[in-house]
Amino acid sequence: MAVETTIELDYGSEEEAIAVMEAIEPDNAPYAEAERSGSRLIIRARSSTAGQMLHTMEDLLACVKVAEDAFRATR
Protein backbone atom coordinates (compact mmCIF):
# COMPACT_ATOMS: atom_id res chain seq x y z
CA MET A 1 0.00 0.00 0.00
CA ALA A 2 1.20 3.52 -0.75
CA VAL A 3 0.08 6.57 1.20
CA GLU A 4 0.27 10.06 -0.32
CA THR A 5 -0.41 13.38 1.38
CA THR A 6 -0.49 16.96 0.13
CA ILE A 7 -0.35 19.92 2.49
CA GLU A 8 -0.86 23.47 1.24
CA LEU A 9 0.25 26.33 3.47
CA ASP A 10 -0.74 29.86 2.50
CA TYR A 11 1.52 32.56 3.95
CA GLY A 12 1.11 36.31 4.10
CA SER A 13 4.04 36.88 1.75
CA GLU A 14 6.28 35.18 -0.77
CA GLU A 15 9.21 36.02 1.49
CA GLU A 16 7.79 33.90 4.32
CA ALA A 17 6.94 31.01 1.99
CA ILE A 18 10.49 31.05 0.61
CA ALA A 19 12.02 31.18 4.10
CA VAL A 20 9.97 28.22 5.33
CA MET A 21 10.65 26.19 2.19
CA GLU A 22 14.40 26.78 2.42
CA ALA A 23 14.41 25.92 6.13
CA ILE A 24 12.68 22.56 5.68
CA GLU A 25 14.43 21.54 2.45
CA PRO A 26 17.29 19.56 4.06
CA ASP A 27 14.81 17.51 6.13
CA ASN A 28 12.47 16.61 3.28
CA ALA A 29 14.36 14.22 1.03
CA PRO A 30 13.51 11.51 0.21
CA TYR A 31 10.21 11.57 2.08
CA ALA A 32 8.63 14.79 0.86
CA GLU A 33 8.94 17.44 -1.83
CA ALA A 34 8.07 21.10 -1.46
CA GLU A 35 7.33 23.69 -4.10
CA ARG A 36 6.22 27.28 -3.90
CA SER A 37 3.60 29.13 -5.88
CA GLY A 38 3.58 32.77 -4.85
CA SER A 39 2.92 32.87 -1.12
CA ARG A 40 1.67 29.27 -1.08
CA LEU A 41 3.89 26.36 -0.06
CA ILE A 42 2.82 22.95 -1.36
CA ILE A 43 4.30 19.87 0.30
CA ARG A 44 3.75 16.37 -1.11
CA ALA A 45 4.82 13.26 0.77
CA ARG A 46 4.79 9.54 0.01
CA SER A 47 5.19 6.60 2.37
CA SER A 48 4.63 2.88 2.19
CA THR A 49 2.47 2.76 5.34
CA ALA A 50 0.11 5.03 7.25
CA GLY A 51 2.39 4.83 10.30
CA GLN A 52 5.38 6.05 8.30
CA MET A 53 3.27 8.88 6.88
CA LEU A 54 2.18 9.93 10.36
CA HIS A 55 5.80 10.01 11.53
CA THR A 56 6.89 11.94 8.43
CA MET A 57 4.10 14.53 8.82
CA GLU A 58 4.74 14.99 12.55
CA ASP A 59 8.43 15.66 11.90
CA LEU A 60 7.79 17.86 8.89
CA LEU A 61 5.13 20.00 10.57
CA ALA A 62 7.33 20.44 13.64
CA CYS A 63 10.08 21.76 11.35
CA VAL A 64 7.58 24.04 9.59
CA LYS A 65 6.46 25.46 12.95
CA VAL A 66 10.04 26.23 13.99
CA ALA A 67 10.73 27.88 10.61
CA GLU A 68 7.57 30.00 10.88
CA ASP A 69 8.42 31.08 14.43
CA ALA A 70 11.98 31.97 13.42
CA PHE A 71 10.77 34.00 10.45
CA ARG A 72 8.23 35.90 12.54
CA ALA A 73 10.76 36.56 15.29
CA THR A 74 12.98 38.40 12.80
CA ARG A 75 10.20 40.76 11.71
mmCIF file of the N, C-alpha and C atoms, coordinates in Angstrom:
data_MODEL
# 
_entry.id   MODEL 
# 
loop_
_atom_site.group_PDB 
_atom_site.id 
_atom_site.type_symbol 
_atom_site.label_atom_id 
_atom_site.label_alt_id 
_atom_site.label_comp_id 
_atom_site.label_asym_id 
_atom_site.label_entity_id 
_atom_site.label_seq_id 
_atom_site.pdbx_PDB_ins_code 
_atom_site.Cartn_x 
_atom_site.Cartn_y 
_atom_site.Cartn_z 
_atom_site.occupancy 
_atom_site.B_iso_or_equiv 
_atom_site.pdbx_formal_charge 
_atom_site.auth_seq_id 
_atom_site.auth_comp_id 
_atom_site.auth_asym_id 
_atom_site.auth_atom_id 
_atom_site.pdbx_PDB_model_num 
ATOM 1   N N  . MET A 1 1  ? 0.845  -1.173 0.000  1.00 0.00 ? 1  MET A N  1 
ATOM 2   C CA . MET A 1 1  ? 0.000  0.000  0.000  1.00 0.00 ? 1  MET A CA 1 
ATOM 3   C C  . MET A 1 1  ? 0.894  1.240  0.000  1.00 0.00 ? 1  MET A C  1 
ATOM 4   N N  . ALA A 1 2  ? 0.500  2.240  -0.739 1.00 0.00 ? 2  ALA A N  1 
ATOM 5   C CA . ALA A 1 2  ? 1.205  3.522  -0.747 1.00 0.00 ? 2  ALA A CA 1 
ATOM 6   C C  . ALA A 1 2  ? 0.271  4.592  -0.194 1.00 0.00 ? 2  ALA A C  1 
ATOM 7   N N  . VAL A 1 3  ? 0.836  5.475  0.607  1.00 0.00 ? 3  VAL A N  1 
ATOM 8   C CA . VAL A 1 3  ? 0.082  6.567  1.202  1.00 0.00 ? 3  VAL A CA 1 
ATOM 9   C C  . VAL A 1 3  ? 0.679  7.873  0.696  1.00 0.00 ? 3  VAL A C  1 
ATOM 10  N N  . GLU A 1 4  ? -0.184 8.752  0.181  1.00 0.00 ? 4  GLU A N  1 
ATOM 11  C CA . GLU A 1 4  ? 0.267  10.057 -0.316 1.00 0.00 ? 4  GLU A CA 1 
ATOM 12  C C  . GLU A 1 4  ? -0.508 11.155 0.390  1.00 0.00 ? 4  GLU A C  1 
ATOM 13  N N  . THR A 1 5  ? 0.195  12.235 0.696  1.00 0.00 ? 5  THR A N  1 
ATOM 14  C CA . THR A 1 5  ? -0.414 13.381 1.381  1.00 0.00 ? 5  THR A CA 1 
ATOM 15  C C  . THR A 1 5  ? 0.069  14.665 0.732  1.00 0.00 ? 5  THR A C  1 
ATOM 16  N N  . THR A 1 6  ? -0.844 15.621 0.605  1.00 0.00 ? 6  THR A N  1 
ATOM 17  C CA . THR A 1 6  ? -0.487 16.955 0.132  1.00 0.00 ? 6  THR A CA 1 
ATOM 18  C C  . THR A 1 6  ? -0.946 17.962 1.177  1.00 0.00 ? 6  THR A C  1 
ATOM 19  N N  . ILE A 1 7  ? -0.040 18.847 1.546  1.00 0.00 ? 7  ILE A N  1 
ATOM 20  C CA . ILE A 1 7  ? -0.353 19.920 2.492  1.00 0.00 ? 7  ILE A CA 1 
ATOM 21  C C  . ILE A 1 7  ? -0.081 21.233 1.779  1.00 0.00 ? 7  ILE A C  1 
ATOM 22  N N  . GLU A 1 8  ? -1.036 22.140 1.828  1.00 0.00 ? 8  GLU A N  1 
ATOM 23  C CA . GLU A 1 8  ? -0.862 23.465 1.245  1.00 0.00 ? 8  GLU A CA 1 
ATOM 24  C C  . GLU A 1 8  ? -0.913 24.488 2.370  1.00 0.00 ? 8  GLU A C  1 
ATOM 25  N N  . LEU A 1 9  ? 0.144  25.285 2.460  1.00 0.00 ? 9  LEU A N  1 
ATOM 26  C CA . LEU A 1 9  ? 0.247  26.329 3.474  1.00 0.00 ? 9  LEU A CA 1 
ATOM 27  C C  . LEU A 1 9  ? 0.257  27.677 2.758  1.00 0.00 ? 9  LEU A C  1 
ATOM 28  N N  . ASP A 1 10 ? -0.650 28.553 3.136  1.00 0.00 ? 10 ASP A N  1 
ATOM 29  C CA . ASP A 1 10 ? -0.741 29.863 2.499  1.00 0.00 ? 10 ASP A CA 1 
ATOM 30  C C  . ASP A 1 10 ? -0.221 30.915 3.477  1.00 0.00 ? 10 ASP A C  1 
ATOM 31  N N  . TYR A 1 11 ? 0.870  31.573 3.093  1.00 0.00 ? 11 TYR A N  1 
ATOM 32  C CA . TYR A 1 11 ? 1.515  32.564 3.951  1.00 0.00 ? 11 TYR A CA 1 
ATOM 33  C C  . TYR A 1 11 ? 1.129  33.973 3.522  1.00 0.00 ? 11 TYR A C  1 
ATOM 34  N N  . GLY A 1 12 ? 1.442  34.912 4.365  1.00 0.00 ? 12 GLY A N  1 
ATOM 35  C CA . GLY A 1 12 ? 1.112  36.309 4.102  1.00 0.00 ? 12 GLY A CA 1 
ATOM 36  C C  . GLY A 1 12 ? 1.994  36.951 3.046  1.00 0.00 ? 12 GLY A C  1 
ATOM 37  N N  . SER A 1 13 ? 3.124  36.306 2.741  1.00 0.00 ? 13 SER A N  1 
ATOM 38  C CA . SER A 1 13 ? 4.036  36.884 1.753  1.00 0.00 ? 13 SER A CA 1 
ATOM 39  C C  . SER A 1 13 ? 4.862  35.785 1.096  1.00 0.00 ? 13 SER A C  1 
ATOM 40  N N  . GLU A 1 14 ? 5.368  36.098 -0.089 1.00 0.00 ? 14 GLU A N  1 
ATOM 41  C CA . GLU A 1 14 ? 6.276  35.180 -0.774 1.00 0.00 ? 14 GLU A CA 1 
ATOM 42  C C  . GLU A 1 14 ? 7.546  34.997 0.049  1.00 0.00 ? 14 GLU A C  1 
ATOM 43  N N  . GLU A 1 15 ? 7.990  36.067 0.692  1.00 0.00 ? 15 GLU A N  1 
ATOM 44  C CA . GLU A 1 15 ? 9.209  36.018 1.490  1.00 0.00 ? 15 GLU A CA 1 
ATOM 45  C C  . GLU A 1 15 ? 9.110  34.956 2.590  1.00 0.00 ? 15 GLU A C  1 
ATOM 46  N N  . GLU A 1 16 ? 7.962  34.891 3.264  1.00 0.00 ? 16 GLU A N  1 
ATOM 47  C CA . GLU A 1 16 ? 7.789  33.900 4.322  1.00 0.00 ? 16 GLU A CA 1 
ATOM 48  C C  . GLU A 1 16 ? 7.722  32.488 3.734  1.00 0.00 ? 16 GLU A C  1 
ATOM 49  N N  . ALA A 1 17 ? 7.021  32.326 2.630  1.00 0.00 ? 17 ALA A N  1 
ATOM 50  C CA . ALA A 1 17 ? 6.937  31.005 1.991  1.00 0.00 ? 17 ALA A CA 1 
ATOM 51  C C  . ALA A 1 17 ? 8.321  30.517 1.568  1.00 0.00 ? 17 ALA A C  1 
ATOM 52  N N  . ILE A 1 18 ? 9.131  31.415 1.017  1.00 0.00 ? 18 ILE A N  1 
ATOM 53  C CA . ILE A 1 18 ? 10.495 31.054 0.607  1.00 0.00 ? 18 ILE A CA 1 
ATOM 54  C C  . ILE A 1 18 ? 11.324 30.667 1.828  1.00 0.00 ? 18 ILE A C  1 
ATOM 55  N N  . ALA A 1 19 ? 11.232 31.453 2.893  1.00 0.00 ? 19 ALA A N  1 
ATOM 56  C CA . ALA A 1 19 ? 12.018 31.184 4.099  1.00 0.00 ? 19 ALA A CA 1 
ATOM 57  C C  . ALA A 1 19 ? 11.664 29.821 4.689  1.00 0.00 ? 19 ALA A C  1 
ATOM 58  N N  . VAL A 1 20 ? 10.393 29.510 4.768  1.00 0.00 ? 20 VAL A N  1 
ATOM 59  C CA . VAL A 1 20 ? 9.974  28.222 5.326  1.00 0.00 ? 20 VAL A CA 1 
ATOM 60  C C  . VAL A 1 20 ? 10.426 27.085 4.420  1.00 0.00 ? 20 VAL A C  1 
ATOM 61  N N  . MET A 1 21 ? 10.241 27.238 3.122  1.00 0.00 ? 21 MET A N  1 
ATOM 62  C CA . MET A 1 21 ? 10.646 26.188 2.189  1.00 0.00 ? 21 MET A CA 1 
ATOM 63  C C  . MET A 1 21 ? 12.143 25.910 2.284  1.00 0.00 ? 21 MET A C  1 
ATOM 64  N N  . GLU A 1 22 ? 12.951 26.958 2.320  1.00 0.00 ? 22 GLU A N  1 
ATOM 65  C CA . GLU A 1 22 ? 14.399 26.783 2.422  1.00 0.00 ? 22 GLU A CA 1 
ATOM 66  C C  . GLU A 1 22 ? 14.800 26.151 3.754  1.00 0.00 ? 22 GLU A C  1 
ATOM 67  N N  . ALA A 1 23 ? 14.073 26.469 4.809  1.00 0.00 ? 23 ALA A N  1 
ATOM 68  C CA . ALA A 1 23 ? 14.406 25.923 6.126  1.00 0.00 ? 23 ALA A CA 1 
ATOM 69  C C  . ALA A 1 23 ? 14.100 24.431 6.223  1.00 0.00 ? 23 ALA A C  1 
ATOM 70  N N  . ILE A 1 24 ? 13.047 23.970 5.563  1.00 0.00 ? 24 ILE A N  1 
ATOM 71  C CA . ILE A 1 24 ? 12.679 22.558 5.682  1.00 0.00 ? 24 ILE A CA 1 
ATOM 72  C C  . ILE A 1 24 ? 13.294 21.686 4.592  1.00 0.00 ? 24 ILE A C  1 
ATOM 73  N N  . GLU A 1 25 ? 13.871 22.298 3.572  1.00 0.00 ? 25 GLU A N  1 
ATOM 74  C CA . GLU A 1 25 ? 14.428 21.543 2.450  1.00 0.00 ? 25 GLU A CA 1 
ATOM 75  C C  . GLU A 1 25 ? 15.377 20.413 2.851  1.00 0.00 ? 25 GLU A C  1 
ATOM 76  N N  . PRO A 1 26 ? 16.350 20.646 3.717  1.00 0.00 ? 26 PRO A N  1 
ATOM 77  C CA . PRO A 1 26 ? 17.286 19.560 4.055  1.00 0.00 ? 26 PRO A CA 1 
ATOM 78  C C  . PRO A 1 26 ? 16.616 18.366 4.733  1.00 0.00 ? 26 PRO A C  1 
ATOM 79  N N  . ASP A 1 27 ? 15.491 18.586 5.412  1.00 0.00 ? 27 ASP A N  1 
ATOM 80  C CA . ASP A 1 27 ? 14.813 17.510 6.126  1.00 0.00 ? 27 ASP A CA 1 
ATOM 81  C C  . ASP A 1 27 ? 13.844 16.718 5.263  1.00 0.00 ? 27 ASP A C  1 
ATOM 82  N N  . ASN A 1 28 ? 13.504 17.231 4.102  1.00 0.00 ? 28 ASN A N  1 
ATOM 83  C CA . ASN A 1 28 ? 12.468 16.611 3.283  1.00 0.00 ? 28 ASN A CA 1 
ATOM 84  C C  . ASN A 1 28 ? 12.887 15.316 2.602  1.00 0.00 ? 28 ASN A C  1 
ATOM 85  N N  . ALA A 1 29 ? 13.983 15.342 1.884  1.00 0.00 ? 29 ALA A N  1 
ATOM 86  C CA . ALA A 1 29 ? 14.355 14.216 1.028  1.00 0.00 ? 29 ALA A CA 1 
ATOM 87  C C  . ALA A 1 29 ? 14.648 12.981 1.855  1.00 0.00 ? 29 ALA A C  1 
ATOM 88  N N  . PRO A 1 30 ? 14.279 11.838 1.415  1.00 0.00 ? 30 PRO A N  1 
ATOM 89  C CA . PRO A 1 30 ? 13.509 11.508 0.212  1.00 0.00 ? 30 PRO A CA 1 
ATOM 90  C C  . PRO A 1 30 ? 12.019 11.367 0.496  1.00 0.00 ? 30 PRO A C  1 
ATOM 91  N N  . TYR A 1 31 ? 11.572 11.826 1.650  1.00 0.00 ? 31 TYR A N  1 
ATOM 92  C CA . TYR A 1 31 ? 10.205 11.567 2.082  1.00 0.00 ? 31 TYR A CA 1 
ATOM 93  C C  . TYR A 1 31 ? 9.163  12.558 1.564  1.00 0.00 ? 31 TYR A C  1 
ATOM 94  N N  . ALA A 1 32 ? 9.584  13.762 1.279  1.00 0.00 ? 32 ALA A N  1 
ATOM 95  C CA . ALA A 1 32 ? 8.633  14.792 0.860  1.00 0.00 ? 32 ALA A CA 1 
ATOM 96  C C  . ALA A 1 32 ? 9.303  15.769 -0.098 1.00 0.00 ? 32 ALA A C  1 
ATOM 97  N N  . GLU A 1 33 ? 8.475  16.399 -0.896 1.00 0.00 ? 33 GLU A N  1 
ATOM 98  C CA . GLU A 1 33 ? 8.938  17.436 -1.826 1.00 0.00 ? 33 GLU A CA 1 
ATOM 99  C C  . GLU A 1 33 ? 8.119  18.689 -1.581 1.00 0.00 ? 33 GLU A C  1 
ATOM 100 N N  . ALA A 1 34 ? 8.769  19.832 -1.652 1.00 0.00 ? 34 ALA A N  1 
ATOM 101 C CA . ALA A 1 34 ? 8.066  21.102 -1.458 1.00 0.00 ? 34 ALA A CA 1 
ATOM 102 C C  . ALA A 1 34 ? 8.273  21.974 -2.682 1.00 0.00 ? 34 ALA A C  1 
ATOM 103 N N  . GLU A 1 35 ? 7.232  22.693 -3.038 1.00 0.00 ? 35 GLU A N  1 
ATOM 104 C CA . GLU A 1 35 ? 7.330  23.686 -4.104 1.00 0.00 ? 35 GLU A CA 1 
ATOM 105 C C  . GLU A 1 35 ? 6.536  24.908 -3.669 1.00 0.00 ? 35 GLU A C  1 
ATOM 106 N N  . ARG A 1 36 ? 6.872  26.023 -4.266 1.00 0.00 ? 36 ARG A N  1 
ATOM 107 C CA . ARG A 1 36 ? 6.223  27.281 -3.902 1.00 0.00 ? 36 ARG A CA 1 
ATOM 108 C C  . ARG A 1 36 ? 5.520  27.860 -5.108 1.00 0.00 ? 36 ARG A C  1 
ATOM 109 N N  . SER A 1 37 ? 4.349  28.397 -4.870 1.00 0.00 ? 37 SER A N  1 
ATOM 110 C CA . SER A 1 37 ? 3.605  29.126 -5.885 1.00 0.00 ? 37 SER A CA 1 
ATOM 111 C C  . SER A 1 37 ? 3.145  30.425 -5.236 1.00 0.00 ? 37 SER A C  1 
ATOM 112 N N  . GLY A 1 38 ? 3.872  31.500 -5.514 1.00 0.00 ? 38 GLY A N  1 
ATOM 113 C CA . GLY A 1 38 ? 3.579  32.771 -4.855 1.00 0.00 ? 38 GLY A CA 1 
ATOM 114 C C  . GLY A 1 38 ? 3.804  32.639 -3.364 1.00 0.00 ? 38 GLY A C  1 
ATOM 115 N N  . SER A 1 39 ? 2.790  32.961 -2.572 1.00 0.00 ? 39 SER A N  1 
ATOM 116 C CA . SER A 1 39 ? 2.917  32.871 -1.118 1.00 0.00 ? 39 SER A CA 1 
ATOM 117 C C  . SER A 1 39 ? 2.425  31.527 -0.584 1.00 0.00 ? 39 SER A C  1 
ATOM 118 N N  . ARG A 1 40 ? 2.155  30.598 -1.478 1.00 0.00 ? 40 ARG A N  1 
ATOM 119 C CA . ARG A 1 40 ? 1.669  29.271 -1.076 1.00 0.00 ? 40 ARG A CA 1 
ATOM 120 C C  . ARG A 1 40 ? 2.803  28.254 -1.150 1.00 0.00 ? 40 ARG A C  1 
ATOM 121 N N  . LEU A 1 41 ? 2.912  27.436 -0.108 1.00 0.00 ? 41 LEU A N  1 
ATOM 122 C CA . LEU A 1 41 ? 3.886  26.356 -0.058 1.00 0.00 ? 41 LEU A CA 1 
ATOM 123 C C  . LEU A 1 41 ? 3.116  25.048 -0.166 1.00 0.00 ? 41 LEU A C  1 
ATOM 124 N N  . ILE A 1 42 ? 3.501  24.214 -1.116 1.00 0.00 ? 42 ILE A N  1 
ATOM 125 C CA . ILE A 1 42 ? 2.818  22.947 -1.356 1.00 0.00 ? 42 ILE A CA 1 
ATOM 126 C C  . ILE A 1 42 ? 3.807  21.826 -1.056 1.00 0.00 ? 42 ILE A C  1 
ATOM 127 N N  . ILE A 1 43 ? 3.432  20.972 -0.123 1.00 0.00 ? 43 ILE A N  1 
ATOM 128 C CA . ILE A 1 43 ? 4.297  19.868 0.297  1.00 0.00 ? 43 ILE A CA 1 
ATOM 129 C C  . ILE A 1 43 ? 3.593  18.564 -0.030 1.00 0.00 ? 43 ILE A C  1 
ATOM 130 N N  . ARG A 1 44 ? 4.285  17.694 -0.766 1.00 0.00 ? 44 ARG A N  1 
ATOM 131 C CA . ARG A 1 44 ? 3.749  16.372 -1.111 1.00 0.00 ? 44 ARG A CA 1 
ATOM 132 C C  . ARG A 1 44 ? 4.663  15.313 -0.496 1.00 0.00 ? 44 ARG A C  1 
ATOM 133 N N  . ALA A 1 45 ? 4.042  14.326 0.132  1.00 0.00 ? 45 ALA A N  1 
ATOM 134 C CA . ALA A 1 45 ? 4.817  13.260 0.767  1.00 0.00 ? 45 ALA A CA 1 
ATOM 135 C C  . ALA A 1 45 ? 4.265  11.901 0.359  1.00 0.00 ? 45 ALA A C  1 
ATOM 136 N N  . ARG A 1 46 ? 5.157  10.911 0.323  1.00 0.00 ? 46 ARG A N  1 
ATOM 137 C CA . ARG A 1 46 ? 4.788  9.536  0.012  1.00 0.00 ? 46 ARG A CA 1 
ATOM 138 C C  . ARG A 1 46 ? 5.435  8.602  1.025  1.00 0.00 ? 46 ARG A C  1 
ATOM 139 N N  . SER A 1 47 ? 4.677  7.617  1.458  1.00 0.00 ? 47 SER A N  1 
ATOM 140 C CA . SER A 1 47 ? 5.192  6.600  2.371  1.00 0.00 ? 47 SER A CA 1 
ATOM 141 C C  . SER A 1 47 ? 4.561  5.260  2.009  1.00 0.00 ? 47 SER A C  1 
ATOM 142 N N  . SER A 1 48 ? 5.167  4.207  2.501  1.00 0.00 ? 48 SER A N  1 
ATOM 143 C CA . SER A 1 48 ? 4.625  2.882  2.191  1.00 0.00 ? 48 SER A CA 1 
ATOM 144 C C  . SER A 1 48 ? 3.552  2.440  3.187  1.00 0.00 ? 48 SER A C  1 
ATOM 145 N N  . THR A 1 49 ? 3.500  3.101  4.356  1.00 0.00 ? 49 THR A N  1 
ATOM 146 C CA . THR A 1 49 ? 2.467  2.756  5.342  1.00 0.00 ? 49 THR A CA 1 
ATOM 147 C C  . THR A 1 49 ? 1.909  4.029  5.979  1.00 0.00 ? 49 THR A C  1 
ATOM 148 N N  . ALA A 1 50 ? 0.732  3.889  6.562  1.00 0.00 ? 50 ALA A N  1 
ATOM 149 C CA . ALA A 1 50 ? 0.115  5.027  7.246  1.00 0.00 ? 50 ALA A CA 1 
ATOM 150 C C  . ALA A 1 50 ? 0.957  5.455  8.446  1.00 0.00 ? 50 ALA A C  1 
ATOM 151 N N  . GLY A 1 51 ? 1.541  4.504  9.151  1.00 0.00 ? 51 GLY A N  1 
ATOM 152 C CA . GLY A 1 51 ? 2.388  4.833  10.301 1.00 0.00 ? 51 GLY A CA 1 
ATOM 153 C C  . GLY A 1 51 ? 3.602  5.650  9.911  1.00 0.00 ? 51 GLY A C  1 
ATOM 154 N N  . GLN A 1 52 ? 4.236  5.278  8.798  1.00 0.00 ? 52 GLN A N  1 
ATOM 155 C CA . GLN A 1 52 ? 5.383  6.046  8.304  1.00 0.00 ? 52 GLN A CA 1 
ATOM 156 C C  . GLN A 1 52 ? 4.948  7.449  7.903  1.00 0.00 ? 52 GLN A C  1 
ATOM 157 N N  . MET A 1 53 ? 3.768  7.562  7.284  1.00 0.00 ? 53 MET A N  1 
ATOM 158 C CA . MET A 1 53 ? 3.274  8.878  6.881  1.00 0.00 ? 53 MET A CA 1 
ATOM 159 C C  . MET A 1 53 ? 3.022  9.751  8.103  1.00 0.00 ? 53 MET A C  1 
ATOM 160 N N  . LEU A 1 54 ? 2.430  9.173  9.130  1.00 0.00 ? 54 LEU A N  1 
ATOM 161 C CA . LEU A 1 54 ? 2.178  9.930  10.355 1.00 0.00 ? 54 LEU A CA 1 
ATOM 162 C C  . LEU A 1 54 ? 3.490  10.446 10.938 1.00 0.00 ? 54 LEU A C  1 
ATOM 163 N N  . HIS A 1 55 ? 4.493  9.606  11.006 1.00 0.00 ? 55 HIS A N  1 
ATOM 164 C CA . HIS A 1 55 ? 5.797  10.006 11.531 1.00 0.00 ? 55 HIS A CA 1 
ATOM 165 C C  . HIS A 1 55 ? 6.407  11.110 10.663 1.00 0.00 ? 55 HIS A C  1 
ATOM 166 N N  . THR A 1 56 ? 6.348  10.943 9.355  1.00 0.00 ? 56 THR A N  1 
ATOM 167 C CA . THR A 1 56 ? 6.887  11.944 8.429  1.00 0.00 ? 56 THR A CA 1 
ATOM 168 C C  . THR A 1 56 ? 6.189  13.288 8.610  1.00 0.00 ? 56 THR A C  1 
ATOM 169 N N  . MET A 1 57 ? 4.855  13.281 8.688  1.00 0.00 ? 57 MET A N  1 
ATOM 170 C CA . MET A 1 57 ? 4.098  14.531 8.820  1.00 0.00 ? 57 MET A CA 1 
ATOM 171 C C  . MET A 1 57 ? 4.346  15.191 10.171 1.00 0.00 ? 57 MET A C  1 
ATOM 172 N N  . GLU A 1 58 ? 4.446  14.409 11.238 1.00 0.00 ? 58 GLU A N  1 
ATOM 173 C CA . GLU A 1 58 ? 4.743  14.991 12.547 1.00 0.00 ? 58 GLU A CA 1 
ATOM 174 C C  . GLU A 1 58 ? 6.091  15.712 12.528 1.00 0.00 ? 58 GLU A C  1 
ATOM 175 N N  . ASP A 1 59 ? 7.096  15.051 11.978 1.00 0.00 ? 59 ASP A N  1 
ATOM 176 C CA . ASP A 1 59 ? 8.429  15.657 11.899 1.00 0.00 ? 59 ASP A CA 1 
ATOM 177 C C  . ASP A 1 59 ? 8.422  16.887 11.007 1.00 0.00 ? 59 ASP A C  1 
ATOM 178 N N  . LEU A 1 60 ? 7.807  16.764 9.853  1.00 0.00 ? 60 LEU A N  1 
ATOM 179 C CA . LEU A 1 60 ? 7.790  17.859 8.889  1.00 0.00 ? 60 LEU A CA 1 
ATOM 180 C C  . LEU A 1 60 ? 7.062  19.078 9.441  1.00 0.00 ? 60 LEU A C  1 
ATOM 181 N N  . LEU A 1 61 ? 5.889  18.863 10.039 1.00 0.00 ? 61 LEU A N  1 
ATOM 182 C CA . LEU A 1 61 ? 5.130  19.995 10.569 1.00 0.00 ? 61 LEU A CA 1 
ATOM 183 C C  . LEU A 1 61 ? 5.818  20.637 11.778 1.00 0.00 ? 61 LEU A C  1 
ATOM 184 N N  . ALA A 1 62 ? 6.549  19.850 12.544 1.00 0.00 ? 62 ALA A N  1 
ATOM 185 C CA . ALA A 1 62 ? 7.332  20.435 13.643 1.00 0.00 ? 62 ALA A CA 1 
ATOM 186 C C  . ALA A 1 62 ? 8.406  21.353 13.074 1.00 0.00 ? 62 ALA A C  1 
ATOM 187 N N  . CYS A 1 63 ? 9.055  20.927 11.990 1.00 0.00 ? 63 CYS A N  1 
ATOM 188 C CA . CYS A 1 63 ? 10.076 21.759 11.349 1.00 0.00 ? 63 CYS A CA 1 
ATOM 189 C C  . CYS A 1 63 ? 9.457  23.022 10.742 1.00 0.00 ? 63 CYS A C  1 
ATOM 190 N N  . VAL A 1 64 ? 8.279  22.882 10.150 1.00 0.00 ? 64 VAL A N  1 
ATOM 191 C CA . VAL A 1 64 ? 7.575  24.041 9.587  1.00 0.00 ? 64 VAL A CA 1 
ATOM 192 C C  . VAL A 1 64 ? 7.277  25.044 10.695 1.00 0.00 ? 64 VAL A C  1 
ATOM 193 N N  . LYS A 1 65 ? 6.800  24.572 11.832 1.00 0.00 ? 65 LYS A N  1 
ATOM 194 C CA . LYS A 1 65 ? 6.460  25.463 12.947 1.00 0.00 ? 65 LYS A CA 1 
ATOM 195 C C  . LYS A 1 65 ? 7.683  26.242 13.434 1.00 0.00 ? 65 LYS A C  1 
ATOM 196 N N  . VAL A 1 66 ? 8.811  25.557 13.566 1.00 0.00 ? 66 VAL A N  1 
ATOM 197 C CA . VAL A 1 66 ? 10.043 26.230 13.992 1.00 0.00 ? 66 VAL A CA 1 
ATOM 198 C C  . VAL A 1 66 ? 10.455 27.276 12.957 1.00 0.00 ? 66 VAL A C  1 
ATOM 199 N N  . ALA A 1 67 ? 10.367 26.933 11.674 1.00 0.00 ? 67 ALA A N  1 
ATOM 200 C CA . ALA A 1 67 ? 10.734 27.878 10.609 1.00 0.00 ? 67 ALA A CA 1 
ATOM 201 C C  . ALA A 1 67 ? 9.814  29.096 10.621 1.00 0.00 ? 67 ALA A C  1 
ATOM 202 N N  . GLU A 1 68 ? 8.516  28.880 10.812 1.00 0.00 ? 68 GLU A N  1 
ATOM 203 C CA . GLU A 1 68 ? 7.571  29.997 10.881 1.00 0.00 ? 68 GLU A CA 1 
ATOM 204 C C  . GLU A 1 68 ? 7.877  30.897 12.074 1.00 0.00 ? 68 GLU A C  1 
ATOM 205 N N  . ASP A 1 69 ? 8.113  30.291 13.219 1.00 0.00 ? 69 ASP A N  1 
ATOM 206 C CA . ASP A 1 69 ? 8.418  31.076 14.431 1.00 0.00 ? 69 ASP A CA 1 
ATOM 207 C C  . ASP A 1 69 ? 9.699  31.881 14.251 1.00 0.00 ? 69 ASP A C  1 
ATOM 208 N N  . ALA A 1 70 ? 10.712 31.268 13.647 1.00 0.00 ? 70 ALA A N  1 
ATOM 209 C CA . ALA A 1 70 ? 11.983 31.969 13.418 1.00 0.00 ? 70 ALA A CA 1 
ATOM 210 C C  . ALA A 1 70 ? 11.774 33.133 12.466 1.00 0.00 ? 70 ALA A C  1 
ATOM 211 N N  . PHE A 1 71 ? 11.019 32.916 11.415 1.00 0.00 ? 71 PHE A N  1 
ATOM 212 C CA . PHE A 1 71 ? 10.769 33.995 10.449 1.00 0.00 ? 71 PHE A CA 1 
ATOM 213 C C  . PHE A 1 71 ? 10.052 35.147 11.135 1.00 0.00 ? 71 PHE A C  1 
ATOM 214 N N  . ARG A 1 72 ? 9.035  34.847 11.875 1.00 0.00 ? 72 ARG A N  1 
ATOM 215 C CA . ARG A 1 72 ? 8.234  35.901 12.535 1.00 0.00 ? 72 ARG A CA 1 
ATOM 216 C C  . ARG A 1 72 ? 9.016  36.624 13.621 1.00 0.00 ? 72 ARG A C  1 
ATOM 217 N N  . ALA A 1 73 ? 9.946  35.939 14.251 1.00 0.00 ? 73 ALA A N  1 
ATOM 218 C CA . ALA A 1 73 ? 10.763 36.562 15.287 1.00 0.00 ? 73 ALA A CA 1 
ATOM 219 C C  . ALA A 1 73 ? 11.722 37.593 14.703 1.00 0.00 ? 73 ALA A C  1 
ATOM 220 N N  . THR A 1 74 ? 12.044 37.462 13.439 1.00 0.00 ? 74 THR A N  1 
ATOM 221 C CA . THR A 1 74 ? 12.978 38.401 12.801 1.00 0.00 ? 74 THR A CA 1 
ATOM 222 C C  . THR A 1 74 ? 12.257 39.612 12.216 1.00 0.00 ? 74 THR A C  1 
ATOM 223 N N  . ARG A 1 75 ? 10.965 39.649 12.289 1.00 0.00 ? 75 ARG A N  1 
ATOM 224 C CA . ARG A 1 75 ? 10.202 40.760 11.710 1.00 0.00 ? 75 ARG A CA 1 
ATOM 225 C C  . ARG A 1 75 ? 9.828  41.766 12.739 1.00 0.00 ? 75 ARG A C  1 
# 
